[in-house]
Amino acid sequence: MKPWTALPAAARARGFTFVELVMVIIVLAVLGGMAVPRFFERTGFDAASYNERLKAMLRYGQKIAIAQGRNVYVRVNGSGVVLAYDPFYLVYAIAPAGTNDGSASTVSLCGNTANRACAGVPGGLTLTGGTSFYFDPTGRPFLLANTPPTLTSTFTTLVLALTGDGSTHNVTVAAETGYVY
């Protein structure tokens, strides 16, 4: 057997040194210490997800108003968003794909009925700026005080603010067109 120094350089260069292994472990520990807590804190993910869900529900309300040629009533408050076909919210619109998200806050808001078009605000988040309004068959937003068949809307641009993760996520409904962004 050849002594260590007699081996070719390629045979001696296999593996890692102890210093390299320790450095890798230290880097992984630092990254893990910063990243792991973020995975267990859901509020940021919930805020981003609910912000998109709220936009989708408002757009869906406008689309079914246009597609079905009827008014779709929208109630947005601190509990969430509800879509209905009457101003008293007795006849709910059917959820996209026939079922809502099924979260605890949505189930509570929807009266334990899975096919209603509504979405509850997740725990730890706050939704402000809500109101009740409706989309007419052309997709324009109107306040409830503008009873049909009025052509004049007193609806002003609506800004909903979702907070709870250290930042504010806004959802806006444009006054004249009902565009949701």
C-alpha positions in Angstrom: 0.0 0.0 0.0 1.3 3.4 -0.9 1.7 6.1 1.7 -0.8 9.0 1.6 1.6 11.4 -0.1 2.2 8.9 -2.8 -1.4 8.9 -3.9 -2.4 11.0 -6.9 -3.9 14.4 -6.2 -7.4 13.3 -7.4 -7.5 10.5 -4.8 -6.4 12.8 -2.0 -8.9 15.6 -2.8 -12.1 13.6 -2.0 -14.4 14.8 0.7 -14.7 17.9 2.8 -12.5 19.3 5.5 -13.9 19.6 9.0 -13.8 23.4 8.7 -15.9 23.3 5.6 -18.5 21.1 7.3 -18.7 23.4 10.3 -19.2 26.4 8.1 -22.0 24.8 6.2 -23.7 23.9 9.5 -23.4 27.4 10.8 -24.8 28.9 7.5 -27.7 26.4 7.7 -28.4 27.3 11.3 -28.5 31.0 10.6 -30.8 30.6 7.7 -33.0 28.2 9.6 -33.2 30.6 12.5 -34.5 33.3 10.2 -36.7 31.2 7.9 -38.4 28.7 10.3 -40.3 31.2 12.3 -41.8 32.7 9.2 -43.3 29.3 8.2 -45.1 29.0 11.6 -46.5 32.6 11.3 -49.5 32.3 9.0 -50.8 35.8 9.2 -48.8 37.1 6.2 -49.9 34.2 4.1 -53.5 34.5 5.2 -53.5 38.2 4.4 -52.2 37.8 0.9 -54.5 34.9 0.3 -57.6 36.6 1.6 -56.8 39.8 -0.3 -56.8 37.9 -3.5 -60.0 36.0 -2.5 -61.8 39.3 -1.7 -60.9 40.7 -5.1 -62.1 37.5 -6.8 -65.4 37.5 -4.9 -66.1 41.1 -5.9 -65.2 40.4 -9.6 -67.3 37.3 -9.5 -70.3 39.3 -8.2 -69.9 41.8 -11.0 -69.5 39.0 -13.6 -72.7 37.2 -12.6 -74.6 40.5 -12.5 -73.6 41.0 -16.2 -74.0 37.4 -17.2 -77.4 36.9 -15.6 -78.7 40.4 -16.3 -79.7 41.1 -12.7 -78.6 43.0 -9.7 -76.1 41.2 -7.4 -75.9 42.6 -3.9 -72.6 42.7 -2.1 -72.1 43.1 1.7 -68.6 43.7 2.8 -67.9 44.2 6.5 -65.5 43.1 9.2 -66.7 39.5 9.0 -66.2 39.1 5.3 -67.9 39.4 1.9 -71.4 38.0 0.9 -73.0 38.0 -2.5 -76.8 37.7 -2.9 -79.6 38.3 -5.3 -81.7 40.4 -3.0 -81.0 43.5 -0.8 -81.9 41.5 2.4 -79.3 38.8 1.7 -81.9 36.0 1.9 -81.1 34.5 -1.6 -77.4 33.9 -1.7 -75.5 33.7 -5.0 -74.0 30.3 -5.6 -70.2 30.1 -5.0 -67.9 29.6 -7.9 -67.4 25.9 -8.6 -70.4 25.2 -6.3 -68.6 25.5 -3.0 -66.9 28.1 -0.9 -63.5 27.7 0.8 -64.9 25.9 3.8 -62.7 27.7 6.4 -64.0 28.2 9.9 -64.7 31.9 9.3 -66.4 31.3 6.0 -68.6 28.5 7.4 -69.6 30.8 10.2 -70.4 33.7 7.9 -72.3 31.5 5.4 -74.5 29.9 8.0 -72.9 26.4 7.6 -73.9 26.2 3.9 -71.1 25.3 1.6 -72.6 26.5 -1.7 -73.1 30.1 -0.8 -70.9 32.8 -2.4 -69.2 34.3 0.7 -65.7 34.4 2.3 -65.0 35.1 5.9 -62.0 37.1 7.2 -59.4 34.7 8.7 -58.6 35.0 12.4 -55.9 37.6 13.2 -56.9 39.9 10.3 -59.1 42.9 10.2 -61.1 44.2 7.2 -62.2 47.8 7.3 -63.9 50.2 4.9 -66.8 47.8 4.1 -70.3 48.7 3.0 -73.3 47.3 1.2 -73.8 47.9 -2.5 -74.9 46.2 -5.7 -73.8 45.6 -9.2 -76.5 46.4 -11.7 -76.8 44.3 -14.9 -74.2 46.4 -16.7 -71.7 45.9 -13.9 -71.8 49.4 -12.4 -71.8 49.6 -8.6 -74.6 51.4 -6.9 -75.3 52.1 -3.2 -78.3 50.4 -1.7 -79.9 53.9 -1.3 -79.9 54.1 -5.2 -82.9 51.7 -5.5 -83.5 50.2 -8.9 -84.3 51.2 -11.7 -82.3 54.4 -11.0 -79.7 55.4 -13.5 -77.8 57.7 -11.2 -75.2 56.1 -8.8 -74.0 57.9 -5.7 -71.4 55.1 -5.2 -67.9 56.6 -4.7 -64.7 54.6 -5.1 -64.6 52.0 -2.3 -61.3 51.2 -0.6 -61.2 48.1 1.6 -58.2 47.7 3.9 -57.1 44.4 5.2 -54.6 44.5 8.1 -53.1 42.2 10.7 -49.7 41.1 9.2 -47.9 44.4 9.8 -48.9 45.9 6.5 -52.1 47.1 4.8 -53.5 45.3 1.7 -56.0 47.5 -0.1 -58.8 46.3 -2.4 -60.5 49.1 -4.5 -63.8 49.1 -6.4 -63.8 51.9 -8.9 -66.9 54.2 -8.8 -68.0 54.4 -12.4 -67.0 51.0 -13.8 -66.9 48.7 -10.8 -63.3 47.7 -11.7 -61.8 45.8 -8.8 -58.1 46.1 -8.1 
